[in-house]
Amino acid sequence: MFRIGRRSRIFFVCALLIAPWIIQVIPTISHYLDVLVFAGIYTLITIGLSLLMGYAGQISLGHAAFFGIGAYISGILTVQYEWNPWFCMLVGVVVTVLVAFLIGTPALKLKGHYLAMATLAFGIVVFIFFNEEVAVTGGPDGMGGIPGLSIWGYSFDTELKYYYLVWGIVAAVFLFSVNLVHSRLGRALRAIHTSEIGANAMGVNVSVYKIQIFVYSAALASIAGSLYAHYINFISPGTFDLSFSVKLLIMIVIGGMYSIWGAILGAVLISFLSFEWLEMFKEYEILVFGLILLFVTIFLPDGIISLPKKLRGIMGKSKKPSGQKRD
Amino acid sequence: MTIMIVGLVSMVLGFSSCDKKTGGDVDVYKIGAVFAVTGGASFLGAPEKKTAEMIIQRVNENGGINGRKVELIVMDSEGDSTKASLQVKKLMTKENVLAVLGPSTSGNSIAVIPLAEKHETPLISCALSYKIVHNDKTGKPYKWVFKVAQADSQAVDMIFTHLVSKGIKKIAIMSVTTGYGASGRSEIIRLAPKYGLEIVAEEKYGPKDTDMTVQLTKIKSFEPEAIINWSVGPTQVTVVRNWKDLGMDNIKMVQSAGFGSLKNVELAAGSAEGVLLPLGAVNIAELLPADHPQKTVTMEYLKEYKGKYAEMVSTFGGHAWDSLNMVIKAIEKVGADKAKIRDELENATGFIGQHGVFNMSAADHNGLDKTSYNMVVVKNGTWAIAQ
């Protein structure tokens, strides 16, 4: 819930549009485009997760499962039945929504640690399914030969094209999510986060809203999974395990749980850190990663997105009254 | 917000400038490698990286290849397919390497096949799955992809031949739920009828499991004469220890080639006595007869590796040795031309490696046969040829 000025928003959109062209020209960072595509895919998931965790205050340690369901449905249907990939993405979303609904209804009645355990268990069950059902999913070896995406003959076969596709979808989802936050659902979610009992007492149908946002975040993860499958053209269960669910959490925590901008920042930052920047540390990569996490959780509990506000606060230049929390 | 943008941009530029500068070095032969140096598969990637670095250092000390130095770029995939994919892509495009060694695991290798085909750069995997060099759709190998590890079917053939010679009829299978375990298991099931063997029991376990007594106890009740365990890594040691602790050593225990490191025998603390396994010549260099075709290269590798790292050689380092030396030999002959290197690799015959004598061809991008394996038994804490 951090205000991003209009000028900054426009700047961000412009940067997004022209960044790939600049990146492609500079040799040392020309492969950053690849990382940005992944960052975009992860952003789709983190936007949904930040709504679930930041606004609604629910925990999910199993979101990699939804990412995986989307990826595998797209993979299996396009490879074995050769259906249209976009249609398969839709099927993926439908299946994921059903699963999320089935899991969410009982699970979201739990709170705190119990909810975390339930989502954790769910994630593991789905992972085992991907791993064991060799006939359907190809098992631990994964499945390859997944086709790329194309619309009416125009195929997204280069990183540049895929970049615009993914970030285009991210932009659409971003706008939709921001609207969601300003709507009745958003207000209800914030009420639920502050106090479930209080919200209930005020007539907010807590269970329904919690499930709605859970399902929404799962659907986004599913779309991200399909995009991932059609990008790498290969998926294996190892990508959709507990450690990825944890990585998603890290993205949100570092970026800023209470802000959709934080979700974007977190996804991009962690993508670059884990795929690129920490490579120079070789075996110490994981140590440095841990240190960064530690630093952020201690000094910036609201995520890096809160840094400007904190800096402004420290420097005594409070431009806005602190009561204003809208995004 | 502006401050943040400025901060981000400077961070990007700062980090990227720390990246090794690559441009313009035409006077160096560049070879790339993607190994699982850390993470769950590090017992594969760590010796592979050490072997590769050792070889390149020696080559450069002797003046390089035809007078030109060689630069080896090793990237750590951590056993993750997404990372391996990004790294292979980076090596083939940004670094423009002449060939890529690895990845270390079957799953990672299969994931990067399309990249090798797209960027037309030879990829020599150090992993085992036959799917790496077999396109299910065309029945032929992928043009730019090779592998240097023996096939699971060859290991199973060797194991079964030995078991049958001992008059064994009933076997049980224990396998790990990874691609490696699944591949071995399906080969065992496929080939058992051919050798007249009956599979009386079958159990599975996960790669991070720490106790397999339940599975072994279940198997015991079916009274097999031999148990074949197909996994690689710490679980192989655990299974052997559990087997001994349960007093099941009247039932023969056969391990897959993944057990091929004396460190495993050490960790098993005595329980590995009598365990059988198929091994490539690299592990039993000292036991080979003087006229064995691989005697010289395996003894050399043993001396060099042990001398430099003070640890025993392993199967996996051997794969790195084979793949790197094949590439070096090809570069020696044709220089910095990826297509020509690929052709050289495809036509490599009589290449004496750590794991066998390789005879590649257009139809066979692995080049090994049954003779690349030797049946070995653990005796007095070390390897001995099984009788």
Interface residues (C-beta under 8 A of the other chain):
Chain A: I4 G5 S8 F11 A15 P27 T28 I29 S30 H31 Y32 D34 V35 F38 N131 E132 V134 G139 P140 D141 G142 G144 G145 I232 N233 F234 S236 G238 T239 F272 F275 E276 W277 E279 M280 K282 E283 E285 I286 L307 P308 L311
Chain B: M1 T2 I3 M4 I5 V12 F15 S16 S17 C18 D19 K21 T22 G23 V37 T38 M75 D76 G79 D80 S81 T82 K83 S85 L86 K89 K90 T93 K94 S106 G107 I110 A111 I113 P114 S129 K131 K137 T177 T178 G179 G181 A182 S183
